[in-house]
Structures are given as structure tokens and as C-alpha cells.
Amino acid sequence: MYDVKVHLKCGYIYTENGIEKSATYISPKSSQNLNYVNPDVIASRLANEILVETGRVVKSFLYVGKDPVKSKS
């Protein structure tokens, strides 16, 4: 059995101009073998990626999930 490549996705809360807001994020990077990774590691990876991509600091996550990578055919 093999692990499917996936894109991580999440809903998160951040603060902008003193106001709490929520947003969704889908990682453009594909990942695999996530069944064996600690959820805290996945959350930390997403939080760092969101900071780099959007400049937003994640206060908390609403959910974390994954979408299969769609083949280009």
C-alpha cells in the first residue's frame, strides 16, 4: 500500500488591525506519508507557510485537513 500525495488545507484565525478574522489556506506544496506525522508538526508547518506566503500570524486553527493532489491529464 502506498501513501497518496496530498495538499494540506486549513481554516485559521489571525488578527488584522486589532480585529480577529478567519481565512482558509491550501498549501501549494504536495506532501505524503502524513499518516505517521504528529499533528503538531503539521500545524507548525502550515503556520510557518502561511506566515511566509501571506504575512499573517496564525492565532489558532479551526480545522486542518488534506486534499488529494489531482493529476494533470
Summary of the structure (lengths in Angstrom):
residues: 73
radius of gyration: 13.4
end to end distance: 23.1
largest distance: 47.9
contacts: 169
relative contact order: 0.34
helix: 26%
strand: 45%
